[in-house]
């Protein structure tokens, strides 16, 4: 990791998404995650904190839904290609 990489995790509130978020944040990546509803942000943050993640500065949230095109371009802009 070079400190400039930004990773997008879709579905950060789901079981797999949460595990991926945990691992990436734990390793110091800048992480963006999509959520369907901003009300879910608190749940994600609390779950990460409850599992030992104290530094959440590199985590950001984008409201997006796979059923709609809105906000996906914003979420992916600047992310590091695989």
C-alpha angles and dihedrals in degrees: 000000000000098000092249098076117112118195125198117212114189118212098020093176094059126092096256094036091054092051091049091048090051094052096045095046090045089055092050101253122150102244134194120191133188122228130179095222129028088221087076094065093086092052092052093047093047092048092052092047092048088055096053104271108136102162110067097156093113095053122095134173133223123190106228138141127205089225092063135046097222119119098000092109090054092047095053099038109115096009118140112255116236 
